[in-house]
Amino acid sequence: MAQPSFWGKLILELRTARGLTQRDLSAMASVARSTLVAIETGNTPGRIDSIEKLLSVFEYDLDAILRAPAISAKASISIGHLLPIKAR
């Protein structure tokens, strides 16, 4: 089994923190459940448009995450320092 990418780990962490099922999140983001499963399990890194759709459900911005200091420093994953768009 493949290792999930940063995005797969982040989406899984956000989804479980909100108590959403994969079915819930895929419907909310208009992304196929099979795509979400593949991203979370590491079978695909995911396309940018899919990642953006999934993150938008949680009101997170892909560009803002990429600019976060911990991301550029390749620190371990943590959603604690990432703020949703509304919180900025």
C-alpha positions as CSV (number, residue, x, y, z in Angstrom):
1,M,0.0,0.0,0.0
2,A,1.3,3.5,-0.9
3,Q,1.9,6.2,1.6
4,P,-0.5,9.1,1.5
5,S,0.9,12.4,0.2
6,F,0.8,15.6,2.4
7,W,-2.5,16.4,0.8
8,G,-4.0,13.0,1.5
9,K,-2.9,13.2,5.1
10,L,-4.3,16.8,5.4
11,I,-7.6,16.0,3.8
12,L,-8.0,12.9,6.0
13,E,-7.2,14.8,9.1
14,L,-9.6,17.6,8.2
15,R,-12.4,15.2,7.3
16,T,-12.1,13.1,10.5
17,A,-11.8,16.3,12.6
18,R,-15.2,17.4,11.2
19,G,-16.7,13.9,11.6
20,L,-17.4,13.6,7.9
21,T,-17.5,10.3,6.0
22,Q,-15.8,9.9,2.7
23,R,-19.2,9.8,1.1
24,D,-20.2,13.1,2.8
25,L,-17.0,14.9,1.8
26,S,-17.0,13.7,-1.8
27,A,-20.6,14.8,-2.2
28,M,-19.9,18.2,-0.7
29,A,-16.9,18.8,-2.8
30,S,-18.3,17.3,-6.0
31,V,-15.4,14.9,-6.2
32,A,-15.9,11.2,-6.9
33,R,-15.6,9.1,-3.7
34,S,-13.1,6.8,-5.5
35,T,-10.9,9.9,-6.1
36,L,-11.1,10.9,-2.4
37,V,-10.3,7.3,-1.3
38,A,-7.3,7.2,-3.7
39,I,-6.0,10.6,-2.4
40,E,-6.4,9.6,1.3
41,T,-4.7,6.2,0.8
42,G,-1.9,7.4,-1.3
43,N,-2.9,5.6,-4.5
44,T,-2.8,9.0,-6.2
45,P,-1.5,12.4,-5.2
46,G,-4.7,13.9,-6.6
47,R,-5.2,16.5,-9.2
48,I,-4.9,20.2,-8.2
49,D,-8.6,20.9,-9.0
50,S,-9.7,17.9,-6.9
51,I,-7.5,19.0,-4.0
52,E,-8.9,22.6,-4.2
53,K,-12.5,21.4,-4.2
54,L,-11.9,19.2,-1.2
55,L,-10.1,21.9,0.7
56,S,-12.8,24.5,-0.1
57,V,-15.3,22.4,1.8
58,F,-13.3,23.2,4.9
59,E,-12.8,26.8,3.8
60,Y,-9.1,26.3,3.3
61,D,-7.2,27.9,0.4
62,L,-4.6,25.8,-1.4
63,D,-2.3,28.9,-2.1
64,A,-2.4,29.9,1.5
65,I,-1.4,26.4,2.7
66,L,1.5,26.3,0.2
67,R,2.8,29.7,1.5
68,A,2.6,28.5,5.2
69,P,6.1,28.5,6.7
70,A,5.7,24.9,8.1
71,I,4.9,23.6,4.7
72,S,7.9,25.2,3.0
73,A,10.1,23.8,5.8
74,K,8.6,20.3,5.2
75,A,7.5,20.1,8.8
76,S,5.2,17.3,10.0
77,I,1.5,17.7,9.2
78,S,-0.6,19.7,11.6
79,I,-3.8,21.6,10.8
80,G,-3.4,23.6,14.0
81,H,-1.4,26.4,12.4
82,L,-3.5,26.5,9.2
83,L,-6.4,29.0,9.4
84,P,-9.6,28.7,7.3
85,I,-10.2,31.5,4.9
86,K,-12.9,33.0,7.2
87,A,-10.6,33.2,10.1
88,R,-8.0,35.4,8.4
